[in-house]
Amino acid sequence: MSARQLAPQQLTIVDLVDRILDKGVVITGDITISVVGVDLLSLKINLVIASLETAKRYGIKLPWEKWDKIQPKKISGKNSKR
């Protein structure tokens, strides 16, 4: 039996983006700006990168979902447009 060397797998940017959108990526960070021991600014960052299907699969609430449930109100009166 002869040993074959496998070529290194090439990963294109399209494959990388496809994998990220399919699986999802979460980036979390804390940034604090302080002067002389006094915290002036503190930021907590949670960034989620995923496709809509992946986000729904993991139960991530999308910001615009609440707007689907709100019904527009009808405007009545003299000033309404026809």
C-alpha positions in Angstrom: 0.0 0.0 0.0 1.5 3.3 -1.0 1.2 6.4 1.1 -0.4 9.4 -0.7 0.1 12.9 0.4 -3.0 14.9 0.7 -2.9 18.5 -0.7 -3.7 21.2 1.8 -7.3 22.1 1.6 -7.9 25.5 -0.1 -10.4 27.7 1.7 -11.8 30.6 -0.4 -13.5 33.7 1.0 -16.8 32.4 -0.3 -16.4 29.1 1.6 -15.5 31.1 4.7 -18.5 33.4 4.5 -20.8 30.5 3.8 -19.5 28.6 6.9 -19.8 31.7 9.1 -23.4 32.4 8.0 -24.3 28.8 8.4 -22.8 28.2 11.9 -22.7 31.8 13.2 -20.0 33.7 15.1 -20.3 35.6 18.4 -17.7 38.2 19.3 -17.8 39.6 22.8 -15.6 42.3 24.2 -15.3 44.8 27.1 -13.7 48.2 26.6 -13.0 50.6 29.5 -11.5 54.0 29.2 -10.2 55.4 32.5 -8.1 58.4 33.6 -6.2 58.3 36.9 -8.2 55.2 38.0 -11.6 56.8 37.3 -13.7 54.9 34.7 -15.0 57.4 32.2 -16.4 55.1 29.6 -17.3 51.4 29.7 -18.5 49.5 26.6 -19.8 45.9 26.5 -20.0 44.6 22.9 -21.9 41.5 21.8 -21.7 41.0 18.0 -23.5 38.2 16.3 -22.9 37.3 12.7 -25.2 34.7 11.3 -27.8 34.2 8.5 -31.4 34.8 9.4 -32.1 31.0 9.3 -29.3 30.3 11.7 -30.4 33.1 14.1 -33.9 31.7 14.1 -32.7 28.2 14.6 -30.8 29.3 17.8 -33.7 31.4 19.0 -32.1 34.8 18.5 -34.8 37.5 18.6 -34.5 39.8 15.6 -35.2 43.5 16.2 -37.8 43.9 13.5 -39.9 40.9 14.5 -41.9 43.0 17.0 -42.9 45.4 14.2 -44.7 42.6 12.3 -47.2 42.2 15.1 -48.1 45.9 15.2 -51.0 46.9 13.1 -51.0 50.4 11.5 -53.8 52.7 12.7 -56.2 54.2 10.3 -56.3 57.9 10.1 -59.8 59.4 9.8 -60.9 63.0 9.6 -60.7 65.9 7.2 -57.0 65.9 6.8 -56.6 62.3 5.7 -55.3 61.7 2.2 -57.3 59.7 -0.3 
